[in-house]
């Protein structure tokens, strides 16, 4: 499930219009989310309780519109990766897993601008 989630997350880093306007990208997104759904069906109920994501939305959403696929890509997949990553942290492959970036508010983005450096006067 994590392998497919990483792929979906990576595709979600592109602009929405670029991905959803390309039929090949939409087909690949649909296939990867279907693979995530299949893997989610194999996760035990006890394990699902430990991972706080909307499982029903991932597993049973019959509406496979591009908008729904994008919604799963942007809202569920980063959370899924972040919560499942610690479960496999002891495997060698975990070193190569994507770490989703935390979302920043607009106020924090403004504060984070790089300061303008002034040149020092030479003697």
C-alpha angles and dihedrals in degrees: 000000000000093000092056092041090055091052092048091047091051092051089049090061089072121082113281095235092051093053100039094046092057112078092202092055092047091050092049091046090051092049094049093047089048089053089050089051092051091050091046089057089059094053113103121245090243091054091047090057090058093053113065106210131117096268093177091058092050097044107033109029104127093184102093098178118145089249091056091048090052091049091054089046095053104031109030106027100061090048091047092053093046093051098041096044094078090053091064099032093115094061121091091235090062089079088070098048119118116249108213114231115244114246115253126210120238091252092056091047090056092049093049095064112127113256119246110249118220120219118245117238114246118234 
